[in-house]
Amino acid sequence: MSMNSYLDIKPEVAEAVAAGKPVVALESTIISHGMPYPQNVQTALQVEQIIRDCGAVPATIAIIGGRLKAGLTPEEIEYFGKKGQAIAKASRRDLAVLCARGQDGATTVTTTMMIAHMAGIRVFATGGIGGVHRGAETTMDISADLEELANTPVMVVCAGAKSILDLGLTLEYLETHGVPVLGYGTEELPAFYTRSSGFKVDYRVDSPQELAAAFKAQHDLGLGGGMLVTNPIPQAYSMDPGVINAAIDQAIGECEEKGIHGKATTPFLLARVAELTGGDSLASNIQLVFNNARLAAQTAIAYCQM
């Protein structure tokens, strides 16, 4: 029995992959844990529409009833949005138990990459990736996303890593594991809500064609592993670094006081930062996801033309 016997590929997605047409994977944690209902469902459907408008096929990825899903129907997206945080956040370590129990799971960057790769999808658009948490030298709290990027040959288009993380250590970890970090139109790592973190990426790339060529070369060379494309939030939605960093510092302090750790950390911090910024961070979050979806679709199209 192969891993793929647990996989359901939506017919539209399967046809596109088989015909060599561009497909873009999307994660489902952003629906269940990233935003409140009904904004989460509206955003998910809008992201799919943006990808279609660019000329690619969207494949939102999730686990429903123990089945790995590559491509969701609008009804399934609605179901996910309504259940929200009642759905388990599923990383690599959770897949086997969720499948065995026939449960639902919201896919993180890690599990979205895994399922996309199983389904033959090469490009994935998300918000931000996980990384090395602040204080990781004592807690060892490092996101499984980084390990997956080292091993699974999927290009991940994101707005950098959230500045709730230790961005310098995150880049060091990726470098150790041989993951190329490319800046789209920038030499600096974007910090999710803001366009710059002060840290340098490995290479600046200025077109979807150049991104596709680099990823194809990585594949042709048999290097394995993924590629991380960091796409800065559009200037109009970028937040004031002073405001966002003060909110993050306050949220991290509260997180420590409450003794919150592990996979509960990020949802707590994001919700608290949204509260502290009067909802501005949520509006920015939605816009950067749209921006990443566009770039991922353009890159998937360029890859298919090679």
Secondary structure, DSSP 4 states (H G I P E B T S, - for coil): --GGGGEEE-HHHHHHHHTT--EEEE-SHHHHTSS-TTHHHHHHHHHHHHHHHHT-EEEEEEEETTEEEES--HHHHHHHHHHGGGSEEE-GGGHHHHHHHT--EEE-HHHHHHHHHHTT--EEE-S-B--BBTTHHHH--B-HHHHHHHHS--EEEESBB-TTB-HHHHHHHHHHTT--EEEET-SB--BTTBS--S-B-SEEE-SHHHHHHHHHHHHHTT--S-EEEE-PPPGGGPPPHHHHHHHHHHHHHHHHHHT--GGGHHHHHHHHHHHHTTTHHHHHHHHHHHHHHHHHHHHHHHHHT-
